[in-house]
Each structure stands twice: as structure tokens, then as C-alpha cells.
Amino acid sequence: MIYRNPAPTVDIIIELRDRPHRPIVLIERRFEPLGWAIPGGFVDYGERVEAAALREAREETSLSVQLISLLNVYSDPGRDDRKHTLSLVYIAEAQGQPLAADDAQNLQVFDLWDLPANLCFDHDQILADYRRYRDHGIRPLPINP
């Protein structure tokens, strides 16, 4: 029997603490699926997920971030059309000017009330959960199977 497991990923919601309203950084993806996304990527073998989050944030935004908390884990098998992934989504803070790099063809800073419509994966749900948490202190509840 061949065992298949989901691929672990991280996504990092980066709040820019040195700007009014603490806007967040989104990247425009260079590769399929195209569109806007929360910075993130795959966890390397032997790498802690926290280290992967710091690495992916720097690779895609050129920012050194400070991880604040884990928002939630998202594991719907259909969240990524390429393969079954699960994502640990972190909230982080940074300051300075982000620059697009690595898998990001473009990067933009967004206020939460002015997010782009063409978000990739399940990032619309993740950002809705994040906004609920940030506005009201309500963390996402675990999903019943």
C-alpha cells in the first residue's frame, strides 16, 4: 500500500505596524494559480513550521517578521487544486518597505476593508477569519468533520 499525506505549508498575514491601520501585505503570484495571495509556501523537510514562516516571509516580501500568533490550521483537501495541502496560518508584524521577490511577481499593501477580489486558494476565508479576530477578538472555531 502506498501512503499519501498532505503537504504542510505556512501562510503569514503580515501586519505593517509602522503604518496607520496596520495594513497587510499580499503578493501577486508569479506561477499558477495566478492572483493575490497571503505570503507563504511549503515547509521543507526537517524544518520547523515557525522557521518556514520566517523564511517564506523574507523570500517573498523581503521583510524580517516577528511571529505573533497562530491564527488557525486550514486543511480542506480542495484548498489547493495542485495537491492536498494543509496550512498553518500565522499572524506576524513587520515594519519597513516590502519588496516582491521569489514567487511574487508583485506585492501590494492593503487595508482590510479594501482587499482584492481575486484571492487564491482559500485565502478569502482565511482573511475573513483574520478580520473577525482582529476586529472582535474572535478566533476561528475548529470545523466539525
N, C-alpha and C positions, 0 to 999 in steps of 0.2 A: 504494500500500500504506500502511495506517495502522499505525504502530508504537505498541505499548503497553508501558510499563515499569512495574515495581513501584514503589510509593510508599515512599520512605525514611522510617523512623520511628526514634525513640530510646526506650529504656526505661531507667530509672535505679533500681537497687537501692540504696536509701539506708539506710546503717547509722547508727544514732544512737550516736555514740562516747561520749556523756556518760551512758549508761545501762548497767547491768550486762548482760553477754552480747551487747552491740551488736545490739539488735533492729532489725528493718527496718520501713519504712513502706509500707503498702499502702493504696490508695484503693478505695472502693466507687464504681463508675461511675454517673454520672447518666444516661447515654444507652446505648442498645443497642450492643453486648451488655452486659447487666447482670451484675454480680458483682464480685468483688475482682480488682484488677489492680496490677501494678507501675506506679508513676507514669511517664507518658511521653506521646508524641504525635508528630505529623507534623513533619518538617523543612520549614521554609519555604524557598521559592526564594531562592537567594543566601545562605543561612545555613550556617555550618559546623555539622557534627553535634555538636561539643562545645558550641557556643553553644546549640543546640537543647536539648541535655540540661540545661544550666543553667537555661534559660528554662522548660522544661516542669516541672522540679522545683519551681521557685519558683511557677509558676502553679497547680500542683495541690496543693502541700503548704505553701506559704508559707515554705519553708526555703531558705536560701542553702547550696548544697552545694559540696563540693570533689570533683572527679572524681579517682578513684584509679587505675582501670584499665578497660580494655575487657574484658568477660568473653568475649563471642563475638558473632557475627552470626547471626541466625536468619532464614531466608528461605523456609521451606516455603510454597508457594503457597496452601495451605489453612490457614495460621495465623490468618487473619482472614477471616471469612465475607463481610465487606463488599467487600473487594477484595484483590488481591495486594499485600502489603507485605513489606518486609524491615526488620528491626530491629537496630540496633546497641545492644547492652546494656552499659551502664556500671555499675561499682561506684562508689559515692560515699559520702562521710561528711558528717555534719552534726551539729549539736547544737542543743538548744532544743526548743520545743514546736511540732510540726507542726499546721497548721490546714487543713482541707479547703477548696478553692477551685476555681474554673473548672469543669472537667468532673467533679470529685469531689463526690459528694453527701455522702460520709462518708469518714473516714480513721481508721485504727487502726494501732497499733504492735504488731508480732507478733514473738515469739521464733520461731526457725527450726523448733523442734520442735512448734509449735502454730499452724501456718498454716491458714487457712480452706480448706474443701473446694471451694467454688465459685469457682475461679480462671478468669479469662477467657483467651481466645486460647490460646497455648502456654506460659502463664506457669507452669504446674506443671512443665514440662520445664526451663524457664529456672531456676526456683528450685531444682530438684533438681541442676542443673549448678552453680549458685552454692554450694549447701550442700556438694557434693563438693569444690569448690575451697576453700571456707573451712575445712572440717574436715580435708582431706587435702592441700591444695595442688595438686590435680589439675584442670587446666583442661580444658574440653570439647575433644574431638578433632574436627577437621573431619569432616563427614559425607561419605561417598562417594556419588556420584550413582547 
